[in-house]
Amino acid sequence: MKHSLKITLFLLSMFFVTQVIGLGITKEYLEVTQFFDPETNELRKELTTKQLPYDIERPEVEASTSYVWIVISILIGTLLLLLIIKFGKMHLWKLWFFIAVFFTMAIAFSAFIPQNIAAILAFIFAVFKVYKPTTIIQNISELFIYGGLAAIFVPIINVFAASMILLLISIYDIIAVNKTKHMITLAKFQTKSKVFAGLMFPYKKVEGKIVDKPDANTKSVRVAVLGGGDIGFPMIFAGAVMKELLLVNTELLSFLKVLIIPLFATIALSYLLFNGQKGKFYPAMPYISAGCFIGYVLIYFFF
């Protein structure tokens, strides 16, 4: 087992809850309207997307080829972060991360509360997450960040593009962890800096007690992590599937059906965590992607 049972169950439960909350946020930015088609004399549905708050514009790309630009953006972002690490520009990383956290959380909160209040809450979370990090702030903020991210990208992609993202990112994850190993470098850098994109659960190696603020100089402290990409990409895929379901199902039924995808993604992740070796890094996306595809097949054929 890669981590203790308590920490493994924590990561799995937080992963699933984050998916549910993120899909709920995404759903608030999708809207189905009904209209009468005079040619077929039938009542039809049309999916529209709500404007993002604060005049934020979504990228203008074709849905079927959007995965190309998204993957390229990820590669460029990874390269920039590696350069930041190489030259030791920690303040740039913190500023970049602060901006990303602030806007994604503001978008997520704006799905349910007024924009001005959402912005204030997002700012508070971003400040504490980046400059005064604790385990609680770190993980609570993760519940909402990826929902804001999905609200940006789900409306501009389709299931094919989302599938391609999962496939390409899974291949990239294998190469980045097992071959070039730069993903390990990124994970260690973020963990050490305490500015981490993903779930983080520190605990003492010997005593097994949870510590709220891990001391980087204390050798006894271990940290269990699950990267942000492992959370965000399956959410975007599930969101794309939810778009299809909304056209043929009620809003509630569409949401309940699409939860099959994060359920099987969680099961796939649990296989990795329960069978992984302690202290060894693994590419999680191939397992999570497989779970997503299994869930999608079950929805398509049985639900």
C-alpha positions as CSV (number, residue, x, y, z in Angstrom):
1,M,0.0,0.0,0.0
2,K,1.4,3.4,-1.0
3,H,0.1,5.2,2.1
4,S,-1.6,4.2,5.4
5,L,-5.2,3.2,5.2
6,K,-6.4,6.4,6.9
7,I,-4.6,8.6,4.4
8,T,-5.6,6.4,1.4
9,L,-9.2,6.7,2.4
10,F,-8.8,10.4,2.9
11,L,-7.3,10.9,-0.6
12,L,-10.0,8.8,-2.3
13,S,-12.9,10.4,-0.5
14,M,-11.6,13.9,-1.2
15,F,-11.0,13.0,-4.8
16,F,-14.6,11.9,-5.2
17,V,-16.1,14.8,-3.3
18,T,-14.0,17.3,-5.4
19,Q,-15.4,15.7,-8.6
20,V,-19.0,16.0,-7.3
21,I,-18.6,19.6,-6.2
22,G,-16.8,20.5,-9.5
23,L,-19.5,19.0,-11.6
24,G,-22.1,20.8,-9.6
25,I,-20.3,24.1,-10.3
26,T,-19.9,23.3,-14.0
27,K,-23.6,22.5,-14.2
28,E,-24.4,26.0,-13.0
29,Y,-22.6,27.4,-16.1
30,L,-24.6,25.2,-18.5
31,E,-28.2,26.0,-19.5
32,V,-30.7,24.0,-21.5
33,T,-33.4,25.8,-23.4
34,Q,-36.4,24.2,-25.1
35,F,-37.8,25.4,-28.5
36,F,-40.3,24.2,-31.0
37,D,-38.9,22.9,-34.3
38,P,-41.5,23.8,-37.0
39,E,-39.9,21.4,-39.5
40,T,-40.4,18.4,-37.3
41,N,-43.2,19.7,-35.1
42,E,-41.2,18.5,-32.1
43,L,-40.0,20.2,-28.9
44,R,-36.2,20.2,-28.9
45,K,-33.5,21.1,-26.5
46,E,-30.5,23.4,-27.1
47,L,-27.5,23.7,-24.8
48,T,-26.2,27.2,-24.1
49,T,-23.4,28.4,-21.7
50,K,-23.5,31.2,-19.2
51,Q,-21.0,34.0,-19.4
52,L,-18.1,33.8,-16.9
53,P,-18.1,36.4,-14.2
54,Y,-15.7,39.4,-14.2
55,D,-15.8,39.6,-18.0
56,I,-13.5,36.6,-18.3
57,E,-13.6,35.2,-21.8
58,R,-13.3,31.6,-22.7
59,P,-10.8,30.6,-25.4
60,E,-12.3,30.7,-28.9
61,V,-11.5,27.3,-30.3
62,E,-13.3,24.6,-32.2
63,A,-14.7,22.0,-29.8
64,S,-13.3,19.0,-31.7
65,T,-9.8,20.4,-31.8
66,S,-9.7,22.2,-28.5
67,Y,-7.7,19.4,-27.0
68,V,-4.7,20.4,-29.1
69,W,-4.5,23.9,-27.7
70,I,-5.2,22.7,-24.1
71,V,-2.4,20.1,-24.2
72,I,0.0,22.6,-25.8
73,S,-0.9,25.1,-23.0
74,I,-0.2,22.5,-20.4
75,L,3.2,21.7,-21.9
76,I,4.1,25.4,-22.1
77,G,3.0,25.9,-18.5
78,T,5.2,22.9,-17.4
79,L,8.2,24.3,-19.2
80,L,7.7,27.7,-17.6
81,L,7.5,26.1,-14.1
82,L,10.7,24.1,-14.8
83,L,12.4,27.3,-15.7
84,I,11.2,28.9,-12.5
85,I,12.6,26.0,-10.5
86,K,15.9,26.1,-12.3
87,F,16.4,29.8,-11.7
88,G,14.9,29.7,-8.2
89,K,12.3,32.3,-8.8
90,M,10.0,31.2,-6.0
91,H,8.2,34.6,-5.9
92,L,7.1,34.2,-9.5
93,W,5.7,30.7,-8.8
94,K,3.7,32.0,-5.8
95,L,2.4,35.0,-7.8
96,W,1.3,32.8,-10.7
97,F,-0.3,30.3,-8.4
98,F,-2.0,33.1,-6.4
99,I,-3.6,34.5,-9.6
100,A,-4.8,31.0,-10.7
101,V,-6.3,30.2,-7.4
102,F,-8.0,33.5,-7.0
103,F,-9.7,33.4,-10.4
104,T,-10.7,29.8,-10.4
105,M,-12.2,30.0,-6.9
106,A,-14.0,33.3,-7.8
107,I,-15.6,31.6,-10.8
108,A,-16.5,28.6,-8.7
109,F,-18.1,30.7,-5.9
110,S,-19.9,33.0,-8.4
111,A,-21.9,30.0,-9.5
112,F,-23.9,30.3,-6.2
113,I,-23.3,33.7,-4.6
114,P,-22.9,37.3,-5.8
115,Q,-19.7,38.1,-7.6
116,N,-18.4,40.7,-5.2
117,I,-18.7,38.3,-2.2
118,A,-17.3,35.5,-4.3
119,A,-14.2,37.7,-5.2
120,I,-13.6,38.5,-1.5
121,L,-13.8,34.9,-0.4
122,A,-11.6,33.8,-3.3
123,F,-9.0,36.5,-2.3
124,I,-9.0,35.3,1.3
125,F,-8.5,31.7,0.3
126,A,-5.8,32.5,-2.2
127,V,-3.8,34.6,0.4
128,F,-3.9,31.8,3.0
129,K,-3.3,29.0,0.5
130,V,-0.2,30.7,-0.9
131,Y,1.3,32.6,2.0
132,K,-0.1,31.0,5.1
133,P,-0.8,27.4,4.1
134,T,-2.3,24.8,6.4
135,T,-3.6,21.4,5.6
136,I,-7.2,22.5,6.1
137,I,-6.9,25.5,3.8
138,Q,-5.0,23.5,1.2
139,N,-7.6,20.8,0.9
140,I,-10.8,22.8,1.3
141,S,-9.7,25.2,-1.5
142,E,-9.0,22.2,-3.7
143,L,-12.7,21.3,-3.5
144,F,-13.6,24.4,-5.6
145,I,-10.6,25.3,-7.7
146,Y,-11.1,22.6,-10.3
147,G,-14.8,23.4,-10.6
148,G,-13.9,26.9,-11.6
149,L,-11.4,25.5,-14.1
150,A,-14.0,23.1,-15.5
151,A,-16.5,26.0,-15.9
152,I,-14.0,27.6,-18.2
153,F,-13.1,24.6,-20.4
154,V,-16.1,22.3,-20.4
155,P,-18.3,24.6,-22.6
156,I,-15.6,24.8,-25.3
157,I,-15.0,21.0,-25.7
158,N,-16.9,17.9,-26.6
159,V,-16.5,14.3,-25.5
160,F,-14.1,13.5,-28.3
161,A,-11.8,16.4,-27.3
162,A,-12.0,15.5,-23.6
163,S,-11.2,11.8,-24.4
164,M,-8.1,12.9,-26.4
165,I,-7.0,15.0,-23.5
166,L,-7.2,12.0,-21.2
167,L,-5.3,9.8,-23.6
168,L,-2.6,12.4,-24.3
169,I,-2.2,13.4,-20.7
170,S,-2.0,9.7,-19.7
171,I,0.9,9.1,-22.1
172,Y,2.6,12.3,-21.0
173,D,2.2,11.3,-17.4
174,I,3.9,8.0,-18.0
175,I,6.8,9.7,-19.8
176,A,7.1,12.5,-17.2
177,V,7.1,10.2,-14.2
178,N,8.9,7.1,-15.5
179,K,11.3,8.4,-18.2
180,T,12.2,12.1,-17.9
181,K,11.1,12.2,-14.2
182,H,10.4,15.9,-14.4
183,M,7.0,15.4,-12.9
184,I,8.7,14.1,-9.8
185,T,10.8,17.3,-9.7
186,L,7.7,19.4,-10.0
187,A,5.9,17.5,-7.2
188,K,8.9,17.7,-4.9
189,F,9.3,21.4,-5.6
190,Q,5.7,22.2,-4.9
191,T,5.6,20.1,-1.8
192,K,8.8,21.8,-0.4
193,S,7.5,25.2,-1.2
194,K,4.1,24.4,0.4
195,V,2.5,25.9,-2.7
196,F,1.0,22.8,-4.2
197,A,-1.7,22.2,-6.8
198,G,-3.6,19.2,-5.5
199,L,-4.5,17.4,-2.4
200,M,-1.9,17.3,0.3
201,F,-2.0,15.3,3.5
202,P,1.1,15.5,5.7
203,Y,1.7,13.1,8.6
204,K,4.6,12.0,10.8
205,K,6.4,8.9,9.4
206,V,6.9,7.2,12.7
207,E,3.9,8.3,14.8
208,G,1.4,8.5,11.9
209,K,-0.1,11.7,13.3
210,I,-1.5,14.4,11.0
211,V,0.4,17.6,11.2
212,D,-1.2,20.9,10.2
213,K,1.9,22.6,9.0
214,P,4.7,20.2,8.0
215,D,8.3,21.3,8.7
216,A,10.4,20.9,5.6
217,N,13.5,20.5,7.9
218,T,12.0,17.7,9.9
219,K,13.0,14.4,8.3
220,S,10.2,12.4,10.1
221,V,7.5,14.2,8.2
222,R,6.0,12.5,5.1
223,V,3.4,14.0,2.8
224,A,0.8,12.2,0.7
225,V,-0.2,14.1,-2.4
226,L,-2.5,13.8,-5.4
227,G,-1.7,16.3,-8.2
228,G,-4.1,18.8,-9.5
229,G,-4.1,17.4,-13.0
230,D,-5.3,14.0,-11.6
231,I,-8.3,15.9,-10.2
232,G,-9.0,18.4,-13.0
233,F,-8.8,16.3,-16.2
234,P,-11.3,13.6,-15.2
235,M,-13.6,16.4,-14.1
236,I,-13.4,18.1,-17.5
237,F,-14.1,14.8,-19.2
238,A,-17.1,14.1,-17.0
239,G,-18.3,17.7,-17.6
240,A,-18.2,17.1,-21.4
241,V,-20.3,13.9,-20.9
242,M,-22.8,15.8,-18.7
243,K,-23.3,18.3,-21.6
244,E,-24.5,15.4,-23.8
245,L,-26.7,14.0,-21.1
246,L,-28.4,17.3,-20.5
247,L,-29.8,17.2,-24.0
248,V,-31.7,14.0,-23.4
249,N,-32.3,13.9,-19.7
250,T,-33.5,16.2,-17.0
251,E,-30.9,18.3,-15.2
252,L,-31.0,16.2,-12.0
253,L,-30.9,12.8,-13.9
254,S,-28.0,14.0,-16.0
255,F,-26.0,15.0,-12.9
256,L,-26.7,11.7,-11.2
257,K,-25.8,9.6,-14.3
258,V,-22.5,11.4,-14.9
259,L,-21.4,10.7,-11.3
260,I,-20.8,7.1,-12.5
261,I,-17.6,8.5,-14.1
262,P,-16.0,9.9,-11.0
263,L,-17.1,6.8,-9.1
264,F,-15.2,4.5,-11.4
265,A,-12.3,7.0,-11.6
266,T,-12.1,6.7,-7.8
267,I,-12.2,3.0,-8.0
268,A,-9.3,3.0,-10.5
269,L,-7.3,5.4,-8.3
270,S,-7.9,3.2,-5.3
271,Y,-6.4,0.3,-7.2
272,L,-3.2,2.3,-7.7
273,L,-3.1,3.5,-4.0
274,F,-3.8,0.1,-2.5
275,N,-1.3,-1.7,-4.8
276,G,1.5,1.0,-5.0
277,Q,4.7,0.8,-3.0
278,K,5.5,3.3,-0.3
279,G,7.9,6.0,-1.4
280,K,7.5,5.3,-5.1
281,F,6.1,7.7,-7.6
282,Y,3.4,6.5,-10.1
283,P,1.7,8.1,-13.0
284,A,-1.9,8.3,-11.8
285,M,-3.6,9.5,-15.0
286,P,-3.5,6.2,-16.9
287,Y,-5.5,4.6,-14.1
288,I,-7.9,7.5,-13.6
289,S,-8.5,7.8,-17.4
290,A,-9.3,4.0,-17.6
291,G,-11.8,4.5,-14.8
292,C,-13.3,7.5,-16.7
293,F,-13.7,5.5,-19.9
294,I,-15.2,2.5,-18.1
295,G,-17.8,4.8,-16.5
296,Y,-18.6,6.4,-19.8
297,V,-19.2,3.1,-21.5
298,L,-21.5,2.0,-18.7
299,I,-23.5,5.3,-19.0
300,Y,-23.7,4.9,-22.8
301,F,-24.8,1.3,-22.9
302,F,-26.7,0.8,-19.6
303,F,-28.0,4.2,-18.4
